[in-house]
Amino acid sequence: MQKSYKWKVVTAFAVATLVLAGCSSSSDTASEETATESTEEAAPAATGPLKIGSLLPETGNLAFLGPPEFAGVDLAVKDINDAGGVLGQPIEHIRGDSGDTSTDIAQQTADSHIAAGVGAIVGAASSGVSLTVIDKITGAGIVHFSPANTSPDLTTYADNGLYFRTAPPDTFQGAVLGQLMAKNGATNAVFMNLDDAYGNGLAKYGIAAFSGTSTQVVYNPQAAEFSADVAKAKAAKPDAIALIGFDETTKVITELIKQGIGPNKVKTYLVDGNLSSQAYKDLPKNTMKGVKATLPGVLTSDELQKRLLEVDPALTDFSYAPESYDAVVLIALAAEQGKATDGKTIADNLASVSSGGTKCTSFKECKDLIAAGTDIDYDGVSGPIEFDANGDPSVATMGVYEYSANDKFAPKAEEFITGAVPAQQ
């Protein structure tokens, strides 16, 4: 079967260059551990309907990413249920808001999902938000599966083997960003990033991959204004600026323009957290023209865009919709293969259904193969997904996009790149 996504990959720069340089216990404790293991082994796996809770941004500084992510989840649920559901029963999506790190909305949503008996939670979009609820979710024995987290801090987090993501960690995006800036001729770059796990991690790997001189400016995303931060950037006299942030980026760009180092004066680069077709529409005309941005994932196919628009006709971009779709399909396939809908069973089967078997590209096709006793390897609409031991994708695609107007950007297909995800430094 032909894959339902378009591969437009070119080695604009070699994939190889993405590789970054890279107790005993008491007898009482042992008895307790043995007893716990025995109890876990004896506990029956859940075989009721698969319930999936979403923890995605309806509000907060990543709310612009919510619509495509929710659309991806809803479309996957529809396709799964149209194919007969999981273990002969329709799956249920319990919608939930993540808010951002300035609120406790994520905590409330996680509590509600846990009480509802979900087997997996899809979200959050923000790495910082995920880090506030990961202990609660995985501690409850539930799979925590993000379609958009990219912080390297989550790679080796103590998650009981229950955390997974379809977006690659920022060891990959950072490498592409830093090398892209150098490739475009920059020799003295400023990396301005919000102060959280996402911003600091992406800036770290972007700086490491940049071959010229670099200056890092870390700012508070909740600040009322950014004049002092931009003044620090201006003092470095950069020939390129990377902005790593969320919706506050509009205010930062406004201040860059005010101080004479806006995108019309200095080459400017965005990332997945602030790539938007709507956030900058009210800036002075052509402010964004020529600005480039990085975004994990293959190009969203025309067919998938059409189907997502049927779910949500108001969609204006499709960031992380494919990754959200694939997260739900993978969870469903893992439950189908494991013949149970509890978090542990799902987690135990996610690596298996994502790699090493017969290729399949839809839930129905994969489900039929599982029913026939065939080991499967699901390749989804976001590309091939092969989980490593940490629940991260081991191979990924990074896209490069360029603005032609304040409210319009398009892929630079010749600069897309696919390769192994570099390890942390």
Buried (B, 14 or more C-beta within 10 A) or exposed (E): EEBBBBEBBEBBBEEEEBBBEEEEEEEEEEEEEEEEEEEEEEEEBBBEBBBBBBBBBBEBBBBBBBBBBBBBBBBBBBBBBEBBBBBEBEBBBBEBBBBBBEBEBBBBBBBEBBEEBBBBBBBBBBBBBBBBBBBBBBEBBBBBBBBBBBBBBBBEBEBBBBBBBBBBBBBBBBBBBBBBBBEEEBBBBBBBBBBBBBBBBBBBBBBBBBEBEBBBBBBEBEBEEBEEBBEBBBEBEBBBBBBBBBBBBBBBBBBBBEBEBBBBEBBBBBBBBBBBBEBBEEBEEEBBBEBBBBBBBBBBBEEBBEBBEEBBEEBEBBBBBBBBBBBBBBBBBBBBBBEBBBBBBBBBBBBBBBBEBEBBBBBEBBBBBBEEEEEBBBBBBBBBBBBBEBBBBBBBBBBBBBBEBBBEBEBBBEBBBBBBBBEBE
